[in-house]
Amino acid sequence: MMFLLFIAGVFYVFSHRYYWRNSSEVFVDGPGFELISHRGSKSAAPENTIEAFLAAVEVGFNWVEVDVMTTSDRAIVCSHNFDLERETDSFGYIHQNTLKDIKNAYTGVNKGYGGAYRIPELKTLLEKLPGDIGINIEIKSSSVFDLSTARALVALKKQLKDRPIIISSFNPMVLAYIHLFLRAAPTGFLLESKKYFWIINWLHPDYLHLRGDMVTEGVVGLCKERNMKINAWTVNNKNAIKLLFNKQVVGVVTDMGAVI
């Protein structure tokens, strides 16, 4: 019996590594050869604010990309940076402060924005954005084994299930957790170096999120073979965007202020 279990385990691991292919169902509500607003319209308001995302929708974006992380009391907030000094008038690290502390900070102060903008909670963004607007939620983690934001996101699954979403991260441990506990959510593995491509065969992401210059014929062929889609980041040149769409990239993350 033990021998049979061993053989079955070896077969499972071998097939998981070499003979996998994603289902097509997850792509039904995904980007359809379109631009994704990078942290919202930064010409209108500071990045990752409600105002910036609503402004992106107003100029025609159907998808937005938002960075998220958790506070010390496990609230998910929209921010690219762990350190508050970079974008706000406060100090310290978001994951070491409570939500109340974060709500007292004004963001965008170091970039000359005229208004009084706050770091929003993700659940507030989900309430404010129209339900048909897709959201690429990029999970930031302070370490490889930091699963705090992934766990908190699973608790929001009721708010996530009725809108188009992709959950992405540079951290494969985070995406593995999402695969286990938020199985219906499409995942996107962020890559900025080809040396981590080997992880794809164990993680089986639905999307590869690549730097625009990493989208080669070989990568496109691999994605067709494994039924993965490609979203490219962050591309702000019109000709480069058109070239990526011609390579069958389905979404391009951009800082451009309007849909081309």
Beta strands, then each sheet from edge to edge (+ up, - down):
strand 1: 34-38
strand 2: 63-70
strand 3: 76-78
strand 4: 106-107
strand 5: 117-118
strand 6: 134-139
strand 7: 165-169
strand 8: 187-191
strand 9: 207-211
strand 10: 229-233
strand 11: 251-254
sheet 1: 3+ 2- 1- 11- 10- 9- 8- 7- 6-
sheet 2: 4+ 5-
end
